[in-house]
Amino acid sequence: MTQQEYEALIERWKNDFSDRNYETLMTETLGLISDIYDKRDGSMIYNAVAALMFEVAMLYTGALPFTINETFIDTASRDGLIRRAKDISMEPWAATKAIHYAVFSGVEVPKGTRFSCEDLNYFVIPYPDTGELTKDVDFGEDGVFRAQLVQCETAGTISNNYTGTMVPIEYVEGLQKAELRHCLTPAEDEEDTEHFRARLIEARRSIAFGGNIADYRTKVLALEGVGQCKVYPEWNSDVRPAELQLDDTEYEALEEGLFDLVNAYTTITPAQYDKAMSLIAAAHEGKLTVGGAVRIVVAGVDAQHITIDEALRAKLQKEIDPVAGEGYGIAPIGHVVSIVSATATPITVTLQLQFKTSNHEVRAAVEEVIDQYFAALYTRWSNEDGLVIAPSILSARLLDDDRLAALIKSVDVVQFGSAAAWANVTLGWDELPTRFDVTITETDA
């Protein structure tokens, strides 16, 4: 085989070994042996080559493609991906356990006491910020209640929307009633393979270092209760570091002007002059900055939990920057970080549809498609300045839905809120859409 033929084979097999099967390998190998020898079926040469080529074919068609796929991030299996991620100290996020408010009547329930609600079990935990078992909690329209915290024993999102009456698993003296209220810290399922793959690729592409945006995103997204986040540098009165630098001309003009000012007004002391000159010199040398003021906007674990309540916000603030700028949390020394919740913007959707047949299932199917569209926008939120809600995209999703295909002929009008029909709606930097109301009218055929 010539060098050119060899290189052609390498190029041919670079990504596909499907033609390196047993029959091909037998033909090629026997062809390399002189015809003066007996190579017929059953001969010693044939039998020896056959056993070897069977094993080689297995390597070509099984082990080699598997090894190549496991080598690269974009094709590795979950196990291979986890092993690759260990090179940079990353691993999939584990499933977390939801924490709920609970209201108990008649007694303060001891820490660790277990309850059941439907098919899930919970146990009492103290408030993480104070260690207290009971606090006054404002439940909005329901009023203020003395509430405790309970944590689900089962990891994953299954508990996030649970509420209702709880039954004590062991006897609690004096307890009159136990009620599971809304979720304080929604849980997350174990990170799925494709999300982990995307996160690993992003980590390889971006350099997370010393409190830059990539570093904040990596660390904040790993915190419990956080599904998405945006990191925004909050400059001092919108003055950025580059705007505080002085070129040579500006420096000389300020130096001369300050010197003239000292000669004109004797109230400026030498110490004050020296201090002012040190600031000007710092600006000229690129040492004057506005510090590290950072605003992090956090969205909940999924599109159904966009906003985070004050208790979770305070918990995240404590983990990231408990004492402003002191470096006791995740944030580096000198960074003053404020944590705020994303805004859930209610969207009214108005539709005019031409029906194939009137059916009560239309509304449920339409609402499900809208929720799926808004959930898709949720996954893109952290990478976009302001989400754009497009009627044309929702219309296409409605027409592509298998359930609606049998129910509607066409989508004639899609309108979001007070915007014009078929007009895109652009949300603010910290806003995410949530379905508020859906109006469906039938278009005459």
C-alpha positions in Angstrom: 0.0 0.0 0.0 1.4 3.4 -1.0 1.6 6.4 1.3 -1.1 8.1 -0.8 -3.4 5.1 -0.5 -2.8 4.9 3.2 -3.7 8.6 3.7 -6.8 8.1 1.6 -7.9 5.3 3.9 -7.3 7.4 7.0 -9.4 10.2 5.6 -12.1 7.8 4.6 -12.3 6.3 8.1 -11.9 9.5 10.0 -15.5 9.7 11.1 -17.1 6.4 9.9 -16.0 2.8 10.4 -19.2 1.2 9.3 -17.6 -0.4 6.2 -14.8 -2.0 8.3 -16.9 -5.1 8.8 -15.9 -8.7 9.1 -16.4 -9.5 5.4 -14.4 -6.5 4.2 -11.5 -7.2 6.5 -11.4 -10.8 5.5 -11.3 -10.0 1.8 -8.6 -7.3 2.3 -6.4 -9.4 4.6 -6.5 -12.5 2.5 -5.7 -10.4 -0.5 -2.4 -9.4 1.1 -1.3 -13.0 1.3 0.3 -14.6 -1.7 -1.8 -16.8 -3.9 0.8 -19.6 -3.7 -0.7 -20.5 -0.3 -4.0 -22.2 0.3 -6.5 -19.5 1.4 -9.7 -21.5 0.8 -12.5 -21.8 3.4 -11.3 -24.2 6.1 -7.6 -23.8 5.3 -5.2 -23.1 8.2 -4.6 -19.6 6.9 -8.2 -18.9 6.4 -9.2 -20.1 9.9 -6.3 -18.1 11.6 -7.2 -14.9 9.7 -11.0 -15.4 10.3 -10.6 -15.5 14.1 -8.4 -12.4 14.2 -10.6 -10.4 11.7 -13.7 -11.1 13.8 -12.0 -9.4 16.8 -10.7 -6.6 14.7 -14.1 -6.0 13.1 -15.6 -5.6 16.6 -12.9 -3.0 17.4 -13.6 -1.1 14.2 -17.4 -1.1 14.4 -17.9 -1.0 18.2 -15.1 0.0 20.4 -13.4 2.5 18.2 -16.6 4.6 17.4 -17.5 4.4 21.0 -14.1 5.6 22.1 -14.1 8.5 19.6 -17.6 9.6 20.7 -16.6 9.5 24.4 -13.6 11.6 23.6 -15.5 14.8 22.6 -17.9 16.8 24.7 -20.6 17.2 22.0 -20.9 13.4 21.5 -20.1 11.9 24.9 -22.6 9.9 26.9 -23.6 11.1 30.3 -21.0 9.0 32.0 -18.3 10.1 29.6 -19.4 13.8 30.0 -19.1 13.6 33.7 -15.6 12.2 33.5 -14.6 14.9 31.0 -16.0 17.6 33.3 -13.9 16.4 36.2 -10.9 17.9 34.2 -12.2 21.3 35.2 -13.8 20.4 38.5 -17.4 20.5 37.2 -20.2 18.0 37.8 -23.9 17.9 37.1 -26.1 19.7 39.6 -27.7 17.2 42.0 -31.4 17.2 42.6 -32.5 19.5 45.5 -35.3 19.3 48.1 -38.0 21.8 48.2 -38.6 23.9 51.3 -42.1 25.0 52.1 -43.8 27.2 54.7 -46.1 25.3 57.1 -48.7 26.7 59.5 -49.3 24.7 62.7 -52.1 25.4 65.1 -51.8 24.9 68.8 -48.1 24.4 69.3 -44.6 25.1 68.0 -43.5 21.9 66.3 -40.0 20.6 67.3 -37.2 20.5 64.7 -37.1 17.2 62.8 -40.8 16.3 63.3 -42.0 14.4 60.3 -45.3 15.0 58.4 -46.9 13.5 55.3 -48.9 15.4 52.6 -50.5 13.1 50.1 -47.6 10.8 49.0 -44.7 12.9 50.2 -43.0 13.3 53.6 -41.7 16.5 55.1 -39.7 17.3 58.3 -39.4 20.6 60.2 -36.3 22.7 59.9 -35.3 26.0 61.4 -35.0 29.3 59.4 -31.5 29.3 58.0 -30.8 33.0 58.6 -31.7 33.1 62.3 -32.1 29.5 63.5 -35.6 30.2 64.8 -38.3 27.7 64.4 -41.2 30.1 64.0 -41.6 33.5 62.3 -44.4 35.9 61.3 -44.9 35.4 57.5 -47.1 37.6 55.3 -49.1 35.3 52.9 -50.5 38.2 51.0 -54.3 38.1 50.8 -54.5 35.4 53.4 -52.8 37.6 56.0 -49.9 37.1 58.4 -49.4 33.8 60.1 -46.9 32.3 62.5 -45.1 29.9 60.1 -42.4 27.2 60.3 -40.3 25.7 57.5 -40.5 22.1 56.4 -38.3 20.3 53.9 -39.4 17.6 51.5 -37.7 14.3 52.0 -37.9 13.5 48.3 -35.5 15.3 46.0 -36.8 16.9 42.8 -39.5 19.2 41.5 -42.3 16.9 42.5 -43.0 18.9 45.7 -42.8 22.4 44.3 -46.6 22.9 43.8 -47.8 20.8 46.7 -50.1 22.4 49.3 -52.7 21.1 51.6 -53.3 19.4 54.9 -50.4 17.6 56.5 -50.7 14.5 58.8 -48.1 14.0 61.6 -46.1 10.8 61.2 -45.4 10.7 64.9 -47.6 12.1 67.7 -47.3 15.8 68.4 -48.8 16.8 71.7 -51.1 19.9 71.4 -51.1 20.0 67.6 -54.5 20.9 66.3 -53.9 21.5 62.6 -51.0 21.3 60.1 -51.1 22.9 56.7 -48.5 22.9 54.0 -48.3 26.4 52.3 -46.5 27.7 49.3 -42.9 26.8 48.4 -40.1 29.0 49.8 -37.3 27.4 47.9 -38.5 25.4 44.9 -36.5 22.2 44.2 -34.7 21.2 41.0 -34.4 17.8 39.4 -30.9 16.4 38.7 -29.4 18.4 35.9 -30.2 16.7 32.6 -27.5 15.6 30.2 -28.0 18.2 27.5 -28.2 21.1 29.9 -25.0 19.9 31.6 -23.3 19.5 28.1 -24.3 23.1 27.2 -22.9 24.4 30.5 -19.7 22.5 30.1 -19.2 23.8 26.6 -19.9 27.4 27.8 -17.4 26.9 30.6 -14.8 25.8 28.1 -15.5 28.8 25.9 -15.7 31.5 28.5 -13.1 32.2 31.1 -14.6 32.5 34.7 -12.1 34.5 36.8 -12.0 36.8 39.7 -15.6 38.0 39.7 -16.1 38.7 36.0 -19.5 38.1 34.5 -18.8 34.5 33.6 -17.5 33.8 37.1 -20.7 35.2 38.7 -22.9 33.3 36.3 -21.2 30.0 37.1 -21.4 30.4 40.8 -24.8 31.9 41.1 -26.5 29.4 38.8 -25.1 26.6 41.1 -27.0 28.0 44.1 -30.2 26.3 45.3 -33.4 28.0 44.1 -31.7 29.8 41.1 -32.8 28.8 37.5 -31.5 31.7 35.5 -29.6 34.9 36.3 -28.3 38.1 34.7 -25.3 40.0 35.9 -25.2 43.7 35.4 -22.3 46.1 36.4 -23.9 49.0 38.2 -21.6 51.9 37.5 -21.4 54.9 39.9 -23.9 57.3 38.4 -23.4 55.5 35.1 -19.7 56.5 35.1 -17.6 53.7 33.8 -13.9 53.1 34.6 -12.8 54.1 31.1 -14.5 57.4 31.5 -12.4 58.2 34.5 -9.1 57.8 32.6 -7.2 61.0 31.6 -5.0 61.3 28.5 -1.9 63.5 28.6 -3.7 66.7 27.3 -6.5 66.4 29.9 -4.0 65.7 32.7 -1.8 68.7 31.8 -4.8 71.0 31.5 -6.2 69.9 35.0 -2.7 70.2 36.5 -2.3 73.7 35.2 -5.8 74.7 36.1 -5.5 73.5 39.7 -2.2 75.3 40.1 -3.8 78.6 38.9 -6.7 77.9 41.3 -4.3 77.6 44.3 -2.7 80.9 43.4 -6.1 82.6 43.1 -7.6 81.3 46.3 -5.5 81.1 49.3 -8.1 79.0 51.1 -6.8 75.9 49.3 -4.2 74.4 51.6 -1.1 72.6 50.4 -2.5 69.3 51.8 -5.7 69.8 49.8 -3.7 70.6 46.6 -1.6 67.5 47.1 -4.8 65.3 47.6 -6.4 66.7 44.5 -3.3 66.2 42.4 -3.1 62.6 43.7 -6.6 61.9 42.3 -5.8 63.5 39.0 -2.5 61.5 38.8 -4.5 58.3 39.6 -6.9 59.0 36.8 -4.0 59.6 34.5 -2.3 56.4 35.4 -5.4 54.3 35.1 -5.7 53.6 38.8 -9.0 55.4 39.4 -12.1 53.1 39.2 -15.7 53.1 40.3 -15.3 49.9 42.3 -17.3 46.7 41.8 -21.0 47.5 42.1 -22.9 44.5 40.7 -26.7 43.8 40.3 -27.7 40.2 39.8 -31.2 39.5 38.7 -32.3 36.0 39.6 -35.2 34.0 38.2 -36.6 30.9 39.9 -36.0 27.3 39.0 -38.4 27.2 36.0 -41.0 29.2 34.0 -43.7 28.5 36.6 -41.5 30.0 39.4 -40.1 33.2 37.7 -40.0 35.4 40.8 -38.2 34.6 44.0 -39.7 35.8 47.3 -37.9 38.0 49.9 -36.8 35.0 52.1 -35.0 33.3 49.2 -33.6 36.6 48.0 -32.2 37.3 51.4 -30.7 33.8 51.6 -29.0 34.3 48.2 -27.7 37.7 49.3 -26.2 36.1 52.4 -24.4 33.5 50.3 -23.1 36.0 47.7 -22.4 39.2 49.6 -23.6 39.3 53.2 -21.6 42.3 54.2 -21.2 44.8 51.4 -17.8 44.6 49.8 -16.1 42.7 52.6 -15.6 39.4 50.7 -17.4 37.1 53.2 -19.5 35.4 50.5 -19.0 34.4 46.9 -18.3 37.9 45.8 -14.7 39.1 45.7 -13.4 41.7 48.2 -14.5 45.2 47.0 -17.6 44.0 45.1 -20.9 45.4 46.4 -23.5 43.0 45.1 -27.3 43.4 45.2 -29.6 40.5 44.5 -33.0 41.3 43.0 -35.8 39.1 41.6 -36.7 38.8 38.0 -40.1 40.4 37.1 -42.9 38.2 36.0 -44.8 40.2 33.4 -48.5 39.1 32.9 -49.3 38.7 29.2 -52.8 38.7 27.9 -53.1 36.7 24.6 -55.9 37.4 22.2 -56.5 34.9 19.4 -58.8 34.6 16.5 -59.0 31.0 15.2 -60.9 29.3 12.4 -62.1 26.0 13.8 -62.4 22.7 12.1 -64.8 21.6 14.8 -65.8 23.4 18.0 -64.3 21.5 20.9 -63.8 22.3 24.6 -60.2 20.9 24.3 -59.1 23.9 22.2 -58.6 26.2 25.2 -56.6 23.7 27.2 -54.4 22.9 24.2 -53.8 26.6 23.3 -52.9 27.5 26.9 -50.4 24.6 26.9 -48.8 25.8 23.7 -48.5 29.3 25.1 -46.9 28.0 28.3 -44.5 26.0 26.3 -43.5 29.0 24.2 -43.0 31.1 27.3 -41.0 28.3 28.9 -38.7 28.3 25.8 -38.3 32.1 26.2 -37.3 31.5 29.9 -34.4 29.3 28.8 -33.0 32.1 26.6 -33.6 35.0 29.0 -30.2 35.1 30.6 -28.4 35.5 27.2 -30.6 38.3 25.8 -31.0 42.0 26.7 -34.8 41.9 26.4 -37.0 39.0 25.3 -39.1 39.5 22.2 -42.5 37.8 22.2 -43.4 37.1 18.5 -47.0 36.4 17.4 -45.6 34.7 14.3 -43.7 32.2 16.4 -46.7 31.5 18.6 -48.9 31.1 15.5 -46.5 28.5 14.1 -46.4 26.6 17.3 -50.2 26.5 17.4 -50.4 25.2 13.9 -47.6 22.6 14.5 -49.2 21.2 17.7 -50.6 17.7 17.2 -53.7 18.2 19.3 -54.6 21.4 17.6 -54.0 20.1 14.1 -57.3 18.2 14.4 -59.2 21.2 15.9 -58.3 24.4 14.0 -57.9 25.4 10.4 -56.0 28.6 10.7 -54.7 31.3 13.1 -56.0 34.6 11.8 -55.0 37.0 14.7 -52.5 36.8 17.5 -52.2 39.8 19.8 -50.2 40.3 23.0 -51.7 42.7 25.5 -52.5 46.2 24.1 -50.0 45.9 21.2 -51.4 45.8 17.7 -52.3 42.5 16.2 -49.2 40.5 15.0 -46.9 43.1 16.6 -43.9 41.9 18.5 -43.6 42.8 22.1 -40.2 43.5 23.7 -39.9 43.0 27.4 -37.6 44.8 29.8 -34.1 43.6 30.7 -35.3 41.9 33.9 -38.8 40.8 32.6 -40.0 37.3 31.8 -43.5 36.6 30.4 -46.2 34.6 32.2 -49.6 33.8 30.9 -52.3 36.0 32.4 -55.4 35.6 30.3 -56.3 34.0 26.9 -59.2 35.2 24.8 -60.2 33.0 21.9 -62.8 34.0 19.3 -63.9 32.0 16.3 -63.3 33.5 12.8 -66.2 33.0 10.3 -65.3 30.5 7.7 
